[in-house]
Amino acid sequence: MLIERFISTTDTVQKESTTHFGFDQVPTNEKQRRVASVFDSVASKYDLMNDVLSLGTHRLWKKFTLDLCGLRPGHHVLDLAGGTGDLALKQATIVGEKGRVCLADINAAMLQQGRDRVINKGMAGIIDTIQCNAEILPFEDNSFDCITIAFGLRNVTDKAKALASMRRVLKPGGRLCVLEFSRPIYEPLEKVYEFYSFKILPQLGEWIANDRASYQYLAESIRMHPDQQTLKTMMTEEAGFDEVNVYNLSGGIVALHRGIKY
């Protein structure tokens, strides 16, 4: 009986200690290292590949996100997984000198790209940079008027924990905007997108960035990310956001989830 109980407990621990990295199951504490390796590899060509792979459409997706952030001069903003800083720089122009933008990323190579761009654009007085984990944000409760995370949530190991951490550091009335790849809402588009994701995207990664594996992971991580309704449920029922609206962009290839903390 004791042996059976021990085996049952061991099996439970093993099941709870694994997560997905693309289509692979890996130890939970291994995913962060593997994701870091991917972004170490792509950091120098990240912006170029974004333009190529989306045909520049990512700029329109981010503009839509900014429009729904409700930013005002003097606001404090946290841009998580902000990487090369394209979104943070636009946020800084809105909040102005009386506001602050915190550009945060867990990956040092990506954050270095963002820090260099911030300095080159003369925005170091408005934008701070910090390396941190979205699951355990190093900020006080009720610190930010808005939090954005664009194309980063799918790489987080414990998404529910990260969403709860984001809610904690938002001020009452603050907004969280999660921009992420999602599920096409039209069947013909889904088939085309499937072909592009698993046939074309990794090949472009090999030709342009000399890195097929990282872009194969990108395609797989998109497939494994929660769909629109599942993520909405996570934000409301698990993280405790009081109001969540979902906006499908490009036929659901990308979705913006905006949650408000009351």
Secondary structure, DSSP 8 states (H G I E B T S, - for coil): -HHHHHHHHHHHHHHHTEEEETTEEEEHHHHHHHHHHHHHHHGGGHHHHHHHHHTTHHHHHHHHHHHHHT--TT-EEEEET-TT-HHHHHHHHHH-TTSEEEEEES-HHHHHHHHHHHHHTT-TTTEEEEE--GGG--S-TT-EEEEEEES-GGG-S-HHHHHHHHHHHEEEEEEEEEEEE---SSHHHHHHHHHIIIIIHHHHHHHHHS-HHHHHHHHHHHHHS--HHHHHHIIIIIT--SEEEEEEEGGGTEEEEEEE--
